[in-house]
Amino acid sequence: GAVVSQHPSWVICKSGTSVKIECRSLDFQATTMFWYRQFPKQSLMLMATSNEGSKATYEQGVEKDKFLINHASLTLSTLTVTSAHPEDSSFYICSAIRDSYRAGYTFGSGTRLTVV
Amino acid sequence: RKEVEQDPGPFNVPEGATVAFNCTYSNSASQSFFWYRQDCRKEPKLLMSVYSSGNEDGRFTAQLNRASQYISLLIRDSKLSDSATYLCVVNPGGGADGLTFGKGTHLIIQP
């Protein structure tokens, strides 16, 4: 149980284009989902917290107009990287809490974005 | 000071050995703690939660020292399949908050 599906698993796009990443909780309802980013040999960094039906909360230094988050239902959150640049190339991972935060968080399989 | 600090390694140990990882965290109000495992180019997977009294799961033992803000993970009788990066993870808010990750410690088990 507690499966989070993330798509696509990898994407290559041209500079200036936008990319949408989807994160779905398959067997539970996730009122809160998190989006992380991981650069090579770095730790996962929280980008934003996505709450169903409300605006996302962004961490300091993350541009909300560049990384658009939509959490329209209890099972789906999307992250759109707008006007992507090569420096946005990274591993993006979503995560959701199933029931208790002490039970840990379930992660999607991640999306490797390469902007050329 | 970084919020969650770990020795990046790599730790090269022979199969069957016991290996210990340490981690320190800066936010004394942190409430929940975890060890995750991350294989190369994959998502992190929960290895175990860490409780104040210490806890064990098979070959893995986790300890928490709140006074020192220190977390440890012990792996006994290491297997080749234990090779991975081990992430020390803290929930700073204690509730439904995003997690704070250490950079991870890379472990290589040698046959």
Backbone of each chain as ProteinMPNN parsed JSONL, in Angstrom:
{"seq_chain_A": "GAVVSQHPSWVICKSGTSVKIECRSLDFQATTMFWYRQFPKQSLMLMATSNEGSKATYEQGVEKDKFLINHASLTLSTLTVTSAHPEDSSFYICSAIRDSYRAGYTFGSGTRLTVV", "coords_chain_A": {"N_chain_A": [[0.819, -1.198, 0.0], [0.191, 2.429, 0.018], [1.177, 3.805, -2.34], [2.843, 5.981, -4.519], [2.603, 7.442, -7.562], [4.605, 8.708, -10.111], [5.026, 10.739, -12.933], [6.468, 12.186, -15.909], [9.109, 9.68, -15.908], [11.492, 10.459, -16.891], [12.608, 13.294, -18.729], [13.478, 15.211, -21.535], [13.955, 18.451, -22.534], [13.705, 21.473, -24.497], [15.376, 24.582, -23.963], [13.425, 27.168, -22.597], [10.969, 26.042, -22.936], [8.041, 24.5, -21.372], [7.509, 22.138, -18.767], [5.53, 19.549, -17.488], [5.028, 17.777, -14.525], [3.596, 14.961, -13.071], [2.065, 13.77, -10.092], [0.666, 11.151, -8.406], [-1.342, 9.793, -5.847], [-1.984, 6.502, -5.372], [-3.469, 4.641, -3.847], [-4.476, 5.905, -1.689], [-5.684, 8.891, -0.078], [-4.226, 11.992, -0.409], [-3.89, 14.763, 1.289], [-1.869, 16.482, 1.548], [0.979, 17.104, -0.335], [4.419, 16.965, -1.201], [7.059, 18.626, -2.89], [10.259, 17.959, -4.04], [13.685, 18.662, -4.886], [16.66, 17.453, -6.324], [19.963, 17.931, -6.821], [22.921, 16.68, -8.506], [24.86, 14.712, -6.313], [23.986, 16.088, -4.127], [21.804, 16.905, -1.339], [18.314, 16.037, -1.034], [16.151, 18.717, -1.568], [13.586, 20.531, -0.148], [11.092, 21.96, -2.085], [8.458, 22.924, -2.215], [5.293, 22.87, -0.532], [2.335, 21.263, -1.126], [-1.037, 21.725, -0.9], [-4.22, 20.299, -1.017], [-6.657, 21.934, -2.819], [-5.836, 24.484, -2.128], [-3.463, 27.235, -2.236], [-0.041, 26.554, -3.009], [2.704, 26.292, -0.7], [5.745, 27.814, -0.799], [9.239, 27.179, -0.463], [11.897, 29.217, 0.795], [13.589, 31.034, -1.676], [12.681, 29.59, -3.825], [11.126, 30.046, -6.853], [7.868, 30.926, -7.216], [6.454, 31.579, -9.481], [7.78, 30.337, -11.424], [7.863, 27.665, -10.874], [5.132, 26.079, -11.021], [2.532, 24.901, -9.075], [-0.11, 22.667, -8.778], [-2.818, 21.386, -7.055], [-5.331, 19.898, -7.382], [-6.98, 17.806, -6.691], [-7.545, 15.166, -4.265], [-5.824, 13.204, -4.915], [-3.991, 13.938, -6.788], [-1.246, 15.886, -7.7], [0.432, 18.433, -9.444], [3.473, 19.577, -10.898], [4.693, 22.214, -12.667], [7.318, 23.163, -14.602], [8.148, 26.141, -15.727], [9.223, 27.877, -18.66], [11.788, 26.584, -18.919], [15.252, 26.284, -18.043], [18.714, 25.372, -18.592], [19.876, 25.236, -16.018], [17.816, 24.347, -14.506], [17.793, 21.693, -14.745], [17.506, 18.687, -13.145], [16.74, 16.3, -10.528], [13.521, 15.654, -9.816], [11.284, 15.077, -7.221], [8.29, 13.84, -5.852], [6.319, 13.655, -2.871], [4.234, 12.118, -0.41], [2.138, 12.138, 2.507], [0.749, 9.427, 4.14], [-0.862, 8.567, 6.431], [0.063, 8.864, 9.181], [2.572, 11.048, 10.265], [4.675, 9.932, 11.52], [4.947, 7.544, 10.41], [6.45, 7.842, 8.275], [7.175, 9.007, 4.944], [5.844, 8.615, 1.697], [7.428, 8.269, -1.368], [7.39, 9.401, -4.762], [8.638, 7.968, -7.826], [10.33, 9.711, -8.989], [11.45, 12.282, -11.287], [13.598, 12.771, -13.854], [14.855, 15.586, -15.095], [16.123, 17.067, -17.948], [17.361, 19.884, -19.399], [17.996, 21.258, -22.45]], "CA_chain_A": [[0.0, 0.0, 0.0], [0.852, 3.727, 0.04], [1.964, 3.97, -3.558], [2.785, 7.283, -5.178], [3.039, 7.29, -8.947], [5.1, 9.977, -10.656], [5.307, 10.678, -14.371], [7.253, 11.095, -16.502], [10.301, 9.314, -15.134], [12.564, 11.305, -17.392], [12.188, 14.158, -19.825], [14.462, 16.135, -22.097], [13.226, 19.52, -23.211], [14.515, 22.598, -24.967], [15.317, 25.805, -23.157], [12.298, 28.046, -22.878], [9.699, 25.308, -22.933], [7.523, 24.149, -20.055], [7.39, 20.701, -18.523], [4.617, 19.229, -16.383], [5.287, 16.513, -13.833], [2.406, 14.558, -12.301], [2.271, 12.907, -8.935], [-0.628, 10.622, -7.995], [-1.403, 8.787, -4.788], [-2.812, 5.488, -6.016], [-4.351, 3.872, -2.966], [-4.852, 6.69, -0.518], [-5.909, 10.3, -0.362], [-3.132, 12.794, 0.122], [-4.242, 16.175, 1.363], [-0.62, 17.235, 1.447], [2.077, 16.514, -1.088], [5.634, 17.778, -1.17], [7.922, 18.544, -4.06], [11.677, 18.106, -3.73], [14.615, 18.689, -6.015], [17.967, 16.937, -5.921], [21.045, 18.08, -7.781], [23.906, 15.602, -8.317], [25.672, 14.663, -5.093], [23.414, 16.989, -3.128], [20.656, 16.341, -0.641], [16.994, 16.456, -1.5], [15.77, 19.999, -0.989], [12.161, 20.787, -0.264], [10.762, 23.125, -2.899], [7.151, 23.474, -1.878], [4.268, 22.016, 0.058], [1.126, 21.392, -1.926], [-2.235, 21.34, -0.158], [-5.377, 20.157, -1.881], [-7.64, 23.014, -2.813], [-5.309, 25.794, -1.733], [-2.192, 27.58, -2.881], [1.13, 25.876, -2.455], [3.641, 27.075, 0.11], [7.065, 27.634, -1.385], [10.39, 27.423, 0.392], [12.663, 30.414, 0.442], [14.48, 30.886, -2.817], [12.012, 28.883, -4.922], [10.251, 31.004, -7.534], [6.533, 30.352, -7.384], [5.969, 31.81, -10.837], [8.51, 29.454, -12.321], [7.474, 26.297, -10.517], [3.703, 26.157, -10.749], [2.018, 23.692, -8.438], [-1.558, 22.561, -8.73], [-3.239, 20.208, -6.274], [-6.767, 20.076, -7.555], [-7.743, 16.715, -6.1], [-6.85, 14.515, -3.153], [-4.902, 12.17, -5.392], [-3.138, 14.425, -7.867], [-0.558, 17.18, -7.633], [1.313, 18.615, -10.595], [4.506, 20.609, -10.867], [5.054, 22.656, -14.012], [8.516, 24.004, -14.684], [7.881, 27.037, -16.853], [10.393, 28.492, -19.284], [12.902, 25.843, -18.321], [16.625, 26.604, -18.432], [19.613, 24.266, -18.235], [20.114, 25.153, -14.56], [16.67, 23.659, -13.879], [18.012, 20.256, -14.884], [17.626, 18.132, -11.801], [15.867, 15.168, -10.215], [12.383, 16.183, -9.074], [10.571, 13.97, -6.564], [7.15, 14.214, -5.024], [6.142, 12.82, -1.694], [2.946, 12.317, 0.244], [1.952, 11.485, 3.794], [-0.455, 8.615, 4.058], [-1.727, 8.76, 7.595], [0.781, 9.434, 10.3], [3.895, 11.49, 9.841], [5.691, 9.084, 12.114], [5.092, 6.365, 9.561], [7.3, 8.167, 7.138], [6.555, 9.596, 3.773], [6.006, 7.81, 0.491], [7.965, 9.073, -2.464], [7.263, 8.986, -6.144], [9.886, 7.412, -8.367], [11.179, 10.807, -9.426], [11.514, 12.684, -12.689], [14.897, 13.365, -14.189], [14.654, 16.616, -16.118], [17.313, 17.614, -18.603], [17.007, 21.001, -20.274], [19.121, 21.454, -23.382]], "C_chain_A": [[0.853, 1.247, 0.0], [1.775, 3.9, -1.15], [1.737, 5.357, -4.133], [3.39, 7.117, -6.572], [3.451, 8.642, -9.513], [5.47, 9.784, -12.123], [5.616, 12.067, -14.916], [8.464, 10.761, -15.636], [11.521, 10.073, -15.633], [12.033, 12.121, -18.557], [13.349, 15.04, -20.23], [13.683, 17.211, -22.844], [14.181, 20.64, -23.616], [14.358, 23.785, -24.03], [14.126, 26.648, -23.573], [10.953, 27.35, -22.889], [9.288, 24.983, -21.506], [7.348, 22.639, -19.953], [6.466, 20.476, -17.334], [4.944, 17.851, -15.842], [4.069, 16.206, -12.97], [2.77, 13.608, -11.171], [0.897, 12.46, -8.435], [-0.474, 9.655, -6.827], [-2.422, 7.759, -5.25], [-3.814, 4.824, -5.082], [-4.68, 4.61, -1.687], [-5.044, 8.132, -0.943], [-4.829, 11.121, 0.34], [-3.538, 14.26, 0.138], [-3.002, 17.046, 1.212], [0.398, 16.45, 0.628], [3.237, 17.494, -1.078], [6.413, 17.58, -2.461], [9.351, 18.86, -3.632], [12.469, 18.169, -5.031], [15.97, 18.212, -5.503], [18.944, 17.122, -7.069], [22.083, 17.003, -7.502], [24.752, 15.795, -7.063], [25.206, 15.658, -4.034], [22.237, 16.307, -2.436], [19.368, 16.764, -1.327], [16.652, 17.765, -0.796], [14.279, 20.209, -1.217], [11.942, 22.066, -1.06], [9.472, 23.772, -2.418], [6.271, 22.404, -1.272], [2.958, 22.306, -0.65], [-0.066, 20.874, -1.127], [-3.443, 21.341, -1.095], [-6.335, 21.32, -1.701], [-7.127, 24.363, -2.376], [-3.97, 26.039, -2.416], [-1.032, 26.859, -2.209], [1.964, 26.847, -1.629], [5.043, 26.783, -0.379], [8.156, 27.923, -0.36], [11.141, 28.657, -0.117], [13.601, 30.125, -0.722], [13.871, 30.129, -3.989], [10.988, 29.818, -5.554], [8.885, 30.38, -7.816], [5.989, 30.547, -8.793], [6.68, 30.916, -11.845], [8.101, 27.999, -12.104], [6.013, 26.329, -10.06], [3.204, 24.822, -10.2], [0.511, 23.767, -8.37], [-1.927, 21.27, -8.009], [-4.754, 20.232, -6.238], [-7.605, 18.957, -6.941], [-6.915, 16.058, -5.007], [-5.848, 13.467, -3.61], [-3.93, 12.666, -6.458], [-2.557, 15.794, -7.566], [0.345, 17.262, -8.851], [2.285, 19.752, -10.356], [4.84, 20.959, -12.309], [6.259, 23.57, -13.924], [8.343, 24.867, -15.921], [9.175, 27.661, -17.361], [11.683, 27.874, -18.738], [14.245, 26.295, -18.899], [17.533, 25.455, -18.015], [19.861, 24.137, -16.735], [18.943, 24.533, -13.799], [16.802, 22.15, -14.002], [18.292, 19.666, -13.515], [16.724, 16.897, -11.698], [14.753, 15.715, -9.331], [11.588, 15.013, -8.507], [9.413, 14.526, -5.755], [7.034, 13.224, -3.871], [4.798, 13.119, -1.065], [2.944, 11.602, 1.58], [0.674, 10.668, 3.695], [-1.368, 8.848, 5.251], [-0.981, 9.443, 8.726], [2.178, 9.85, 9.86], [4.98, 10.606, 10.43], [5.888, 7.808, 11.306], [5.988, 6.648, 8.378], [6.492, 8.659, 5.967], [6.805, 8.685, 2.585], [6.431, 8.704, -0.641], [7.56, 8.506, -3.815], [8.618, 8.517, -6.64], [10.792, 8.469, -8.956], [11.126, 11.053, -10.917], [12.862, 13.342, -12.934], [14.697, 14.319, -15.366], [15.996, 17.092, -16.641], [16.857, 18.691, -19.577], [18.226, 21.309, -21.148], [18.979, 22.763, -24.162]], "O_chain_A": [[2.081, 1.167, -0.016], [2.979, 4.111, -1.005], [0.609, 5.841, -4.223], [4.54, 6.703, -6.724], [2.707, 9.616, -9.396], [6.126, 8.813, -12.501], [5.063, 13.047, -14.417], [8.791, 11.513, -14.718], [12.469, 10.302, -14.883], [11.128, 11.696, -19.275], [14.098, 15.545, -19.394], [12.845, 16.902, -23.691], [15.31, 20.728, -23.133], [13.321, 23.955, -23.389], [13.856, 26.818, -24.762], [9.911, 28.004, -22.854], [10.057, 25.158, -20.561], [7.073, 21.961, -20.943], [6.6, 21.13, -16.299], [5.113, 16.89, -16.592], [3.574, 17.063, -12.238], [3.661, 12.767, -11.293], [0.062, 13.292, -8.082], [0.417, 8.806, -6.824], [-3.583, 8.091, -5.492], [-4.914, 4.48, -5.512], [-5.115, 4.004, -0.709], [-4.623, 8.541, -2.024], [-4.568, 10.95, 1.531], [-3.525, 14.92, -0.901], [-3.086, 18.203, 0.798], [0.638, 15.27, 0.882], [3.045, 18.705, -0.96], [6.418, 16.495, -3.043], [9.624, 19.862, -2.969], [11.998, 17.79, -6.103], [16.371, 18.533, -4.384], [18.779, 16.549, -8.146], [22.134, 16.464, -6.397], [25.278, 16.875, -6.794], [25.972, 16.022, -3.142], [21.743, 15.273, -2.888], [19.34, 17.724, -2.098], [16.838, 17.903, 0.413], [13.78, 20.079, -2.335], [12.52, 23.112, -0.761], [9.392, 24.986, -2.236], [6.476, 21.206, -1.47], [2.533, 23.456, -0.755], [-0.092, 19.711, -0.726], [-3.647, 22.279, -1.865], [-6.761, 21.641, -0.592], [-7.909, 25.307, -2.26], [-3.423, 25.161, -3.083], [-1.047, 26.595, -1.007], [1.929, 28.059, -1.838], [5.48, 25.633, -0.375], [8.011, 28.797, 0.495], [11.029, 29.063, -1.274], [14.305, 29.116, -0.747], [14.493, 30.037, -5.048], [10.093, 30.321, -4.876], [8.778, 29.415, -8.573], [5.155, 29.765, -9.25], [6.229, 30.763, -12.98], [8.011, 27.215, -13.049], [5.706, 26.569, -8.893], [3.428, 23.764, -10.788], [-0.069, 24.776, -7.967], [-1.408, 20.199, -8.323], [-5.373, 20.539, -5.219], [-8.799, 19.133, -6.699], [-5.732, 16.356, -4.844], [-5.11, 12.907, -2.799], [-3.13, 11.887, -6.974], [-3.275, 16.733, -7.223], [0.956, 16.267, -9.244], [1.967, 20.748, -9.706], [5.229, 20.087, -13.085], [6.23, 24.608, -13.263], [8.389, 24.364, -17.044], [10.096, 27.934, -16.592], [12.538, 28.559, -18.176], [14.354, 26.638, -20.077], [17.154, 24.646, -17.169], [20.039, 23.026, -16.237], [19.051, 24.23, -12.61], [16.008, 21.408, -13.423], [19.208, 20.098, -12.815], [16.047, 16.514, -12.651], [15.01, 16.186, -8.224], [11.258, 14.072, -9.228], [9.537, 15.54, -5.068], [7.576, 12.12, -3.906], [4.283, 14.232, -1.171], [3.639, 10.604, 1.775], [-0.354, 11.155, 3.225], [-2.511, 9.277, 5.095], [-1.387, 10.517, 9.171], [2.876, 9.105, 9.172], [6.086, 10.539, 9.895], [6.867, 7.085, 11.491], [6.248, 5.76, 7.566], [5.263, 8.714, 6.016], [7.86, 8.058, 2.485], [5.86, 9.775, -0.851], [7.41, 7.296, -3.984], [9.626, 8.658, -5.947], [11.907, 8.165, -9.381], [10.803, 10.164, -11.704], [13.212, 14.339, -12.302], [14.406, 13.897, -16.485], [16.884, 17.47, -15.876], [16.057, 18.427, -20.474], [19.321, 21.58, -20.655], [19.834, 23.086, -24.987]]}, "seq_chain_B": "RKEVEQDPGPFNVPEGATVAFNCTYSNSASQSFFWYRQDCRKEPKLLMSVYSSGNEDGRFTAQLNRASQYISLLIRDSKLSDSATYLCVVNPGGGADGLTFGKGTHLIIQP", "coords_chain_B": {"N_chain_B": [[25.511, 26.738, 9.898], [24.74, 23.475, 8.784], [21.501, 21.995, 8.473], [21.006, 19.23, 8.738], [23.508, 17.029, 9.222], [25.814, 14.787, 7.802], [28.405, 12.342, 7.516], [29.8, 12.151, 4.413], [31.124, 9.967, 3.351], [32.814, 7.933, 0.834], [31.968, 4.874, 2.549], [33.779, 2.057, 2.615], [33.338, -1.235, 3.102], [33.919, -4.647, 4.089], [31.934, -7.471, 3.111], [29.697, -8.742, 5.517], [30.664, -7.303, 7.612], [30.229, -4.948, 10.346], [28.727, -1.821, 10.285], [28.592, 1.648, 11.064], [26.656, 4.593, 11.009], [26.563, 8.096, 11.487], [24.742, 11.022, 12.461], [23.919, 14.442, 12.749], [21.649, 16.932, 13.902], [20.332, 20.253, 13.624], [18.081, 21.588, 14.558], [16.626, 21.785, 17.514], [14.019, 21.421, 18.207], [12.968, 19.489, 16.641], [10.912, 16.721, 15.859], [10.427, 14.172, 14.716], [12.176, 11.459, 13.221], [14.118, 9.823, 10.727], [15.593, 7.126, 8.891], [16.497, 6.862, 5.579], [16.948, 5.045, 2.562], [18.742, 5.389, -0.408], [19.095, 4.394, -3.641], [21.243, 4.546, -6.502], [20.232, 7.109, -8.602], [17.588, 6.795, -8.011], [14.427, 7.02, -6.201], [14.235, 7.978, -2.708], [13.851, 5.512, -0.161], [12.018, 4.493, 2.646], [13.81, 3.328, 5.342], [13.821, 2.968, 8.139], [11.974, 4.314, 10.904], [13.057, 6.446, 13.576], [13.115, 6.086, 16.973], [12.848, 7.493, 20.274], [13.589, 5.679, 22.224], [15.229, 4.056, 20.931], [15.469, 1.651, 18.33], [15.06, -1.472, 16.616], [15.407, -3.317, 13.629], [15.596, -6.202, 12.328], [18.699, -6.574, 10.939], [19.319, -3.982, 11.339], [19.806, -1.184, 13.42], [18.634, 1.634, 15.069], [19.405, 4.669, 16.732], [18.62, 7.38, 18.904], [19.659, 10.411, 20.235], [18.505, 12.872, 21.93], [19.47, 14.933, 23.517], [22.024, 15.395, 22.6], [21.424, 15.817, 20.02], [21.645, 13.898, 18.008], [21.8, 11.188, 15.777], [21.899, 7.753, 15.013], [22.787, 4.948, 12.938], [23.072, 1.524, 12.762], [24.395, -1.141, 11.02], [24.398, -4.517, 10.916], [26.237, -7.502, 10.04], [26.671, -7.007, 7.219], [25.397, -6.934, 3.869], [25.928, -7.462, 0.344], [23.872, -6.241, -0.992], [23.276, -4.133, 0.586], [24.63, -1.952, -0.226], [24.441, 1.378, -0.92], [23.137, 4.748, -0.687], [22.728, 6.266, 2.4], [20.336, 8.101, 3.974], [19.94, 10.537, 6.374], [17.162, 11.78, 7.97], [15.001, 14.386, 8.923], [12.044, 15.508, 10.476], [11.318, 18.634, 10.884], [9.212, 20.094, 11.949], [7.533, 18.419, 13.267], [5.014, 17.733, 12.588], [2.77, 17.499, 9.872], [4.853, 18.215, 7.924], [7.261, 19.234, 5.434], [10.184, 17.286, 4.811], [13.549, 17.377, 6.101], [16.548, 16.711, 4.662], [19.645, 14.999, 5.09], [22.821, 15.019, 3.333], [23.519, 12.486, 2.844], [25.132, 9.307, 3.313], [27.427, 7.443, 1.624], [27.557, 4.055, 1.078], [29.559, 1.266, 0.429], [29.603, -2.073, -0.058], [31.9, -4.582, -0.038], [32.733, -7.589, -1.76]], "CA_chain_B": [[25.52, 25.293, 10.197], [23.742, 22.75, 8.017], [20.435, 21.502, 9.339], [21.244, 17.81, 9.003], [24.865, 16.754, 8.752], [26.268, 13.409, 7.765], [29.681, 12.078, 6.868], [29.41, 11.68, 3.078], [31.794, 8.737, 2.952], [32.16, 6.628, 0.95], [32.415, 3.853, 3.471], [34.029, 0.787, 1.931], [33.468, -2.261, 4.133], [33.758, -6.006, 3.543], [30.683, -8.171, 3.4], [29.665, -9.357, 6.84], [31.124, -6.369, 8.637], [29.262, -4.049, 10.973], [29.047, -0.432, 9.928], [27.765, 2.622, 11.79], [26.549, 5.938, 10.451], [26.136, 9.106, 12.447], [24.069, 12.187, 11.885], [23.524, 15.449, 13.738], [20.659, 17.873, 13.392], [20.497, 21.535, 14.301], [16.836, 22.086, 15.136], [16.361, 21.022, 18.735], [12.58, 21.183, 18.349], [12.568, 18.424, 15.712], [10.12, 15.712, 16.559], [10.493, 12.827, 14.159], [13.461, 11.186, 12.585], [14.061, 8.639, 9.875], [16.682, 6.772, 7.975], [16.058, 6.439, 4.257], [17.973, 4.489, 1.689], [18.567, 5.829, -1.791], [19.965, 3.781, -4.634], [21.671, 5.493, -7.524], [19.253, 7.63, -9.557], [16.257, 6.331, -7.617], [13.835, 7.779, -5.112], [14.55, 7.449, -1.39], [12.877, 4.575, 0.41], [12.114, 4.472, 4.1], [14.466, 2.179, 5.963], [13.191, 2.853, 9.447], [11.802, 5.491, 11.739], [13.946, 6.405, 14.737], [12.376, 6.437, 18.172], [13.694, 7.938, 21.393], [14.087, 4.532, 22.993], [16.032, 3.206, 20.065], [14.681, 0.579, 17.748], [15.808, -2.435, 15.828], [14.635, -4.014, 12.596], [16.514, -7.164, 11.74], [20.12, -6.239, 11.065], [19.435, -2.528, 11.446], [19.471, -0.602, 14.714], [18.695, 3.092, 15.066], [19.432, 5.288, 18.056], [18.408, 8.83, 18.908], [20.074, 11.105, 21.454], [17.938, 14.217, 21.775], [20.309, 15.918, 24.212], [23.155, 15.697, 21.717], [20.882, 16.025, 18.68], [22.48, 12.931, 17.303], [21.084, 9.987, 15.354], [22.831, 6.776, 14.476], [22.272, 3.738, 12.301], [24.035, 0.432, 12.8], [24.058, -2.262, 10.143], [25.201, -5.703, 11.255], [26.308, -8.563, 9.028], [26.326, -6.291, 5.989], [25.238, -7.694, 2.636], [26.249, -6.702, -0.863], [22.681, -5.462, -1.356], [23.175, -2.938, 1.447], [25.333, -0.844, -0.895], [23.473, 2.439, -1.251], [23.356, 5.964, 0.086], [21.82, 6.282, 3.541], [19.957, 9.483, 4.235], [19.399, 10.899, 7.684], [16.052, 12.669, 7.63], [14.355, 14.961, 10.104], [10.844, 16.31, 10.3], [11.584, 19.693, 11.853], [8.013, 20.652, 12.56], [6.86, 17.437, 14.094], [3.678, 17.42, 12.078], [2.732, 17.193, 8.443], [5.738, 19.168, 7.268], [8.264, 18.674, 4.556], [11.327, 16.704, 5.503], [14.888, 17.925, 5.878], [17.433, 15.594, 4.373], [21.09, 15.118, 5.027], [23.344, 14.724, 2.003], [23.632, 11.051, 2.695], [26.415, 8.621, 3.452], [27.509, 6.407, 0.597], [28.103, 2.791, 1.587], [29.913, 0.266, -0.573], [29.935, -3.357, 0.551], [32.791, -5.289, -0.955], [32.698, -9.052, -1.56]], "C_chain_B": [[24.407, 24.607, 9.416], [22.723, 22.123, 8.956], [20.603, 20.042, 9.708], [22.605, 17.479, 8.396], [25.198, 15.278, 8.844], [27.66, 13.356, 7.154], [29.358, 11.505, 5.484], [30.026, 10.359, 2.659], [32.595, 8.948, 1.68], [32.786, 5.744, 2.03], [32.564, 2.571, 2.659], [34.248, -0.275, 3.002], [33.283, -3.631, 3.515], [32.411, -6.592, 3.934], [30.775, -8.847, 4.761], [30.092, -8.428, 7.967], [29.948, -5.593, 9.231], [29.683, -2.624, 10.663], [28.078, 0.501, 10.648], [27.817, 3.971, 11.108], [26.057, 6.879, 11.537], [25.541, 10.297, 11.729], [23.784, 13.16, 13.023], [22.536, 16.406, 13.084], [20.682, 19.137, 14.23], [19.24, 22.028, 15.013], [16.431, 21.241, 16.334], [14.877, 20.718, 18.93], [12.089, 20.062, 17.441], [11.932, 17.279, 16.472], [10.252, 14.31, 15.996], [11.684, 12.686, 13.238], [13.388, 9.872, 11.819], [15.424, 8.362, 9.26], [16.043, 6.295, 6.677], [17.258, 5.872, 3.522], [17.685, 4.979, 0.281], [19.591, 5.133, -2.674], [20.201, 4.779, -5.76], [20.534, 5.834, -8.494], [17.827, 7.121, -9.278], [15.709, 7.224, -6.508], [14.249, 7.193, -3.77], [13.442, 6.525, -0.901], [13.118, 4.484, 1.903], [12.756, 3.177, 4.577], [13.849, 1.934, 7.337], [13.004, 4.221, 10.08], [12.73, 5.337, 12.931], [13.188, 6.907, 15.944], [13.337, 6.736, 19.319], [14.32, 6.776, 22.152], [15.027, 3.665, 22.181], [15.179, 2.084, 19.505], [15.518, -0.237, 16.781], [14.872, -3.075, 14.808], [15.592, -4.955, 11.887], [17.961, -6.779, 11.988], [20.366, -4.757, 11.32], [18.984, -2.043, 12.824], [19.648, 0.901, 14.635], [18.648, 3.616, 16.485], [19.245, 6.794, 17.902], [18.869, 9.37, 20.258], [19.626, 12.554, 21.308], [18.831, 15.278, 22.412], [21.472, 16.358, 23.318], [22.716, 15.988, 20.295], [21.635, 15.161, 17.685], [21.649, 11.684, 17.004], [22.105, 9.018, 14.781], [22.08, 5.616, 13.826], [23.386, 2.711, 12.297], [23.535, -0.671, 11.878], [24.988, -3.419, 10.496], [25.198, -6.681, 10.094], [25.949, -8.01, 7.643], [26.338, -7.216, 4.769], [25.622, -6.819, 1.448], [25.092, -5.766, -1.238], [22.476, -4.241, -0.46], [23.882, -1.736, 0.829], [24.307, 0.167, -1.392], [23.923, 3.705, -0.537], [22.3, 6.029, 1.174], [21.595, 7.731, 3.972], [19.384, 9.623, 5.639], [18.353, 11.986, 7.442], [15.321, 13.108, 8.89], [13.087, 15.68, 9.686], [10.935, 17.433, 11.325], [10.362, 20.182, 12.597], [7.267, 19.697, 13.443], [5.476, 17.079, 13.617], [3.762, 17.084, 10.613], [3.554, 18.217, 7.672], [6.662, 18.454, 6.308], [9.469, 18.228, 5.36], [12.604, 17.455, 5.173], [15.856, 16.766, 5.758], [18.891, 15.968, 4.587], [21.54, 14.773, 3.616], [23.483, 13.239, 1.764], [25.047, 10.551, 2.881], [26.418, 7.464, 2.477], [28.217, 5.172, 1.161], [28.363, 1.835, 0.435], [30.331, -0.995, 0.163], [30.742, -4.144, -0.464], [32.758, -6.783, -0.686], [34.013, -9.555, -0.997]], "O_chain_B": [[23.274, 25.087, 9.383], [23.043, 21.765, 10.089], [20.372, 19.654, 10.853], [22.814, 17.636, 7.193], [24.899, 14.613, 9.836], [28.04, 14.226, 6.37], [28.702, 10.467, 5.395], [29.539, 9.7, 1.74], [33.036, 10.073, 1.446], [33.966, 5.863, 2.362], [31.596, 2.066, 2.09], [35.237, -0.222, 3.732], [32.568, -3.772, 2.523], [31.835, -6.241, 4.964], [31.794, -9.443, 5.11], [29.899, -8.739, 9.143], [28.84, -5.586, 8.694], [30.858, -2.272, 10.768], [26.901, 0.185, 10.818], [28.876, 4.434, 10.685], [25.246, 6.511, 12.388], [25.804, 10.541, 10.551], [23.447, 12.745, 14.132], [22.584, 16.653, 11.879], [21.013, 19.095, 15.415], [19.328, 22.802, 15.967], [15.952, 20.117, 16.181], [14.52, 19.853, 19.73], [10.907, 19.72, 17.472], [12.354, 16.918, 17.571], [10.191, 13.342, 16.754], [12.129, 13.629, 12.584], [12.688, 8.939, 12.214], [16.274, 9.244, 9.134], [15.162, 5.435, 6.681], [18.411, 6.181, 3.823], [16.539, 4.986, -0.169], [20.798, 5.268, -2.476], [19.442, 5.732, -5.936], [19.953, 4.949, -9.123], [16.99, 7.032, -10.176], [16.418, 8.063, -5.952], [14.586, 6.011, -3.702], [12.263, 6.728, -1.188], [14.255, 4.409, 2.367], [12.3, 2.08, 4.253], [13.413, 0.826, 7.648], [13.765, 5.155, 9.828], [13.145, 4.226, 13.261], [12.674, 8.026, 15.942], [14.484, 6.288, 19.325], [15.438, 6.878, 22.657], [15.557, 2.669, 22.674], [14.251, 1.622, 20.169], [16.514, 0.22, 16.221], [13.703, -3.338, 15.091], [16.306, -4.56, 10.966], [18.391, -6.672, 13.137], [21.509, -4.336, 11.497], [17.93, -2.435, 13.326], [20.686, 1.389, 14.188], [17.942, 3.077, 17.337], [19.655, 7.394, 16.909], [18.501, 8.834, 21.304], [20.283, 13.358, 20.647], [18.935, 16.394, 21.904], [21.847, 17.53, 23.287], [23.533, 16.363, 19.454], [22.173, 15.629, 16.681], [20.903, 11.193, 17.851], [23.068, 9.432, 14.135], [20.916, 5.348, 14.123], [24.508, 2.997, 11.878], [22.377, -1.079, 11.958], [26.209, -3.308, 10.386], [24.281, -6.692, 9.272], [25.029, -8.501, 6.988], [27.153, -8.131, 4.654], [25.636, -5.592, 1.543], [25.303, -4.658, -1.731], [21.602, -3.414, -0.721], [23.739, -0.617, 1.32], [23.422, -0.158, -2.184], [24.957, 3.725, 0.13], [21.11, 5.866, 0.902], [22.531, 8.467, 4.286], [18.46, 8.907, 6.027], [18.632, 12.991, 6.787], [15.061, 12.312, 9.793], [13.058, 16.374, 8.669], [10.661, 17.218, 12.506], [10.458, 20.632, 13.739], [6.459, 20.109, 14.276], [4.829, 16.202, 14.191], [4.719, 16.454, 10.164], [3.02, 18.985, 6.871], [6.825, 17.235, 6.359], [9.732, 18.734, 6.45], [12.729, 18.079, 4.119], [15.961, 15.937, 6.661], [19.315, 17.09, 4.307], [20.75, 14.295, 2.801], [23.555, 12.786, 0.621], [26.022, 11.264, 2.642], [25.529, 6.612, 2.498], [29.34, 5.258, 1.658], [27.505, 1.621, -0.421], [31.301, -0.986, 0.921], [30.317, -4.343, -1.602], [32.754, -7.21, 0.469], [34.167, -10.754, -0.765]]}, "name": "protein", "num_of_chains": 2, "seq": "GAVVSQHPSWVICKSGTSVKIECRSLDFQATTMFWYRQFPKQSLMLMATSNEGSKATYEQGVEKDKFLINHASLTLSTLTVTSAHPEDSSFYICSAIRDSYRAGYTFGSGTRLTVVRKEVEQDPGPFNVPEGATVAFNCTYSNSASQSFFWYRQDCRKEPKLLMSVYSSGNEDGRFTAQLNRASQYISLLIRDSKLSDSATYLCVVNPGGGADGLTFGKGTHLIIQP"}
